[in-house]
Amino acid sequence: MKRLKFLLVLVCLSILVSCDKDNDDLDKPVLEARELNKIIMEGEWRVSEYEIDGIDETARFEDYLFLFETSNNLSANSSLENIQGSWRVNIDSGGEFDSYKDVDFHIFFEPSEKLADLSHNYNVVSATNDLVKLELEGPENGTSLLVSFSKN
């Protein structure tokens, strides 16, 4: 009986000791999504790369500064206009063409707006404090789109 009590106390102690309060048990995509949210909301950004099927069309967006605000508001400002949209970062749990968890970056502008071509659900290729690279591959039609935002 003493041995059983001792084993029970030992198991309870090992459970208590093994519990920690750090984030090492969170999925990597969860941590990446949190970090990207923090990065993108700091400062103004420019489109530094916009490439469709290998054709560089970055110049279409050179006049705009993008501000990714709280509550998922997105402002694109140029000397001529201010266009409002929305954005969000989330974790994609995979699908037919993408079976693994990854971080997605969603941009939305009204279809009638000049910046509607930016409206997509992108995969995040990389993100640093100064550069966010996004990619969209359309397996249904073979189109590829690369978009990079650089901090202004």
Contacts in CASP RR format, 6 or more apart in sequence:
PFRMAT RR
TARGET T0000
AUTHOR 0000-0000-0000
METHOD contacts of the structure
MODEL  1
MKRLKFLLVLVCLSILVSCDKDNDDLDKPVLEARELNKIIMEGEWRVSEY
EIDGIDETARFEDYLFLFETSNNLSANSSLENIQGSWRVNIDSGGEFDSY
KDVDFHIFFEPSEKLADLSHNYNVVSATNDLVKLELEGPENGTSLLVSFS
KN
23 31 0 8 1.000
27 91 0 8 1.000
27 101 0 8 1.000
29 91 0 8 1.000
29 101 0 8 1.000
29 102 0 8 1.000
29 103 0 8 1.000
30 91 0 8 1.000
32 103 0 8 1.000
32 124 0 8 1.000
32 127 0 8 1.000
33 89 0 8 1.000
33 90 0 8 1.000
33 91 0 8 1.000
33 103 0 8 1.000
35 127 0 8 1.000
36 89 0 8 1.000
36 103 0 8 1.000
36 105 0 8 1.000
36 124 0 8 1.000
36 127 0 8 1.000
36 132 0 8 1.000
37 89 0 8 1.000
39 127 0 8 1.000
39 128 0 8 1.000
39 129 0 8 1.000
39 132 0 8 1.000
40 68 0 8 1.000
40 87 0 8 1.000
40 89 0 8 1.000
40 127 0 8 1.000
40 132 0 8 1.000
40 149 0 8 1.000
41 68 0 8 1.000
41 69 0 8 1.000
41 70 0 8 1.000
42 129 0 8 1.000
42 151 0 8 1.000
43 67 0 8 1.000
43 151 0 8 1.000
43 152 0 8 1.000
44 65 0 8 1.000
44 66 0 8 1.000
44 67 0 8 1.000
44 151 0 8 1.000
44 152 0 8 1.000
45 65 0 8 1.000
45 66 0 8 1.000
45 67 0 8 1.000
45 68 0 8 1.000
45 132 0 8 1.000
45 149 0 8 1.000
45 150 0 8 1.000
45 151 0 8 1.000
45 152 0 8 1.000
46 61 0 8 1.000
46 62 0 8 1.000
46 64 0 8 1.000
46 65 0 8 1.000
46 66 0 8 1.000
46 149 0 8 1.000
46 150 0 8 1.000
46 151 0 8 1.000
46 152 0 8 1.000
47 58 0 8 1.000
47 61 0 8 1.000
47 62 0 8 1.000
47 64 0 8 1.000
47 66 0 8 1.000
47 118 0 8 1.000
47 147 0 8 1.000
47 148 0 8 1.000
47 149 0 8 1.000
48 58 0 8 1.000
48 131 0 8 1.000
48 148 0 8 1.000
48 149 0 8 1.000
48 150 0 8 1.000
49 56 0 8 1.000
49 58 0 8 1.000
49 133 0 8 1.000
49 146 0 8 1.000
49 147 0 8 1.000
49 148 0 8 1.000
50 56 0 8 1.000
50 57 0 8 1.000
50 58 0 8 1.000
50 60 0 8 1.000
50 61 0 8 1.000
50 145 0 8 1.000
50 146 0 8 1.000
50 147 0 8 1.000
50 148 0 8 1.000
51 57 0 8 1.000
51 58 0 8 1.000
51 145 0 8 1.000
51 146 0 8 1.000
51 147 0 8 1.000
52 143 0 8 1.000
52 144 0 8 1.000
52 145 0 8 1.000
53 143 0 8 1.000
53 144 0 8 1.000
53 145 0 8 1.000
54 144 0 8 1.000
54 146 0 8 1.000
60 117 0 8 1.000
61 115 0 8 1.000
61 118 0 8 1.000
63 78 0 8 1.000
63 79 0 8 1.000
63 80 0 8 1.000
64 76 0 8 1.000
64 77 0 8 1.000
64 78 0 8 1.000
64 83 0 8 1.000
64 115 0 8 1.000
65 76 0 8 1.000
65 77 0 8 1.000
65 78 0 8 1.000
65 152 0 8 1.000
66 74 0 8 1.000
66 75 0 8 1.000
66 76 0 8 1.000
66 77 0 8 1.000
66 149 0 8 1.000
67 74 0 8 1.000
67 75 0 8 1.000
67 76 0 8 1.000
67 77 0 8 1.000
68 74 0 8 1.000
68 87 0 8 1.000
69 75 0 8 1.000
72 86 0 8 1.000
72 87 0 8 1.000
72 88 0 8 1.000
73 84 0 8 1.000
73 85 0 8 1.000
73 86 0 8 1.000
73 87 0 8 1.000
74 84 0 8 1.000
74 85 0 8 1.000
74 86 0 8 1.000
74 87 0 8 1.000
74 107 0 8 1.000
74 108 0 8 1.000
74 109 0 8 1.000
75 82 0 8 1.000
75 83 0 8 1.000
75 84 0 8 1.000
75 85 0 8 1.000
76 82 0 8 1.000
76 83 0 8 1.000
76 84 0 8 1.000
76 85 0 8 1.000
76 109 0 8 1.000
76 115 0 8 1.000
77 83 0 8 1.000
81 114 0 8 1.000
83 109 0 8 1.000
83 113 0 8 1.000
83 114 0 8 1.000
83 115 0 8 1.000
85 107 0 8 1.000
85 108 0 8 1.000
85 109 0 8 1.000
85 110 0 8 1.000
85 113 0 8 1.000
86 106 0 8 1.000
86 107 0 8 1.000
86 108 0 8 1.000
87 105 0 8 1.000
87 106 0 8 1.000
87 107 0 8 1.000
87 108 0 8 1.000
88 105 0 8 1.000
88 106 0 8 1.000
89 103 0 8 1.000
89 104 0 8 1.000
89 105 0 8 1.000
89 106 0 8 1.000
89 124 0 8 1.000
90 103 0 8 1.000
90 104 0 8 1.000
90 106 0 8 1.000
91 101 0 8 1.000
91 102 0 8 1.000
91 103 0 8 1.000
91 104 0 8 1.000
92 98 0 8 1.000
92 101 0 8 1.000
92 102 0 8 1.000
92 103 0 8 1.000
92 104 0 8 1.000
92 123 0 8 1.000
93 101 0 8 1.000
94 100 0 8 1.000
94 101 0 8 1.000
94 102 0 8 1.000
97 139 0 8 1.000
98 123 0 8 1.000
102 123 0 8 1.000
102 124 0 8 1.000
103 123 0 8 1.000
103 124 0 8 1.000
104 121 0 8 1.000
104 122 0 8 1.000
104 123 0 8 1.000
104 124 0 8 1.000
105 121 0 8 1.000
105 122 0 8 1.000
105 123 0 8 1.000
105 124 0 8 1.000
105 132 0 8 1.000
105 134 0 8 1.000
106 120 0 8 1.000
106 121 0 8 1.000
106 122 0 8 1.000
107 118 0 8 1.000
107 119 0 8 1.000
107 120 0 8 1.000
107 122 0 8 1.000
108 119 0 8 1.000
109 115 0 8 1.000
109 116 0 8 1.000
109 118 0 8 1.000
109 119 0 8 1.000
110 116 0 8 1.000
111 119 0 8 1.000
118 147 0 8 1.000
120 136 0 8 1.000
120 145 0 8 1.000
121 136 0 8 1.000
122 134 0 8 1.000
122 135 0 8 1.000
122 136 0 8 1.000
122 145 0 8 1.000
122 147 0 8 1.000
123 134 0 8 1.000
123 135 0 8 1.000
123 136 0 8 1.000
123 137 0 8 1.000
124 132 0 8 1.000
124 133 0 8 1.000
124 134 0 8 1.000
125 133 0 8 1.000
125 134 0 8 1.000
125 135 0 8 1.000
125 146 0 8 1.000
126 132 0 8 1.000
126 133 0 8 1.000
127 133 0 8 1.000
129 151 0 8 1.000
130 150 0 8 1.000
130 151 0 8 1.000
131 148 0 8 1.000
131 149 0 8 1.000
131 150 0 8 1.000
131 151 0 8 1.000
132 148 0 8 1.000
132 149 0 8 1.000
133 146 0 8 1.000
133 147 0 8 1.000
133 148 0 8 1.000
134 146 0 8 1.000
134 147 0 8 1.000
134 148 0 8 1.000
134 149 0 8 1.000
135 144 0 8 1.000
135 145 0 8 1.000
135 146 0 8 1.000
135 147 0 8 1.000
136 143 0 8 1.000
136 144 0 8 1.000
136 145 0 8 1.000
136 147 0 8 1.000
137 143 0 8 1.000
137 144 0 8 1.000
137 145 0 8 1.000
138 144 0 8 1.000
END
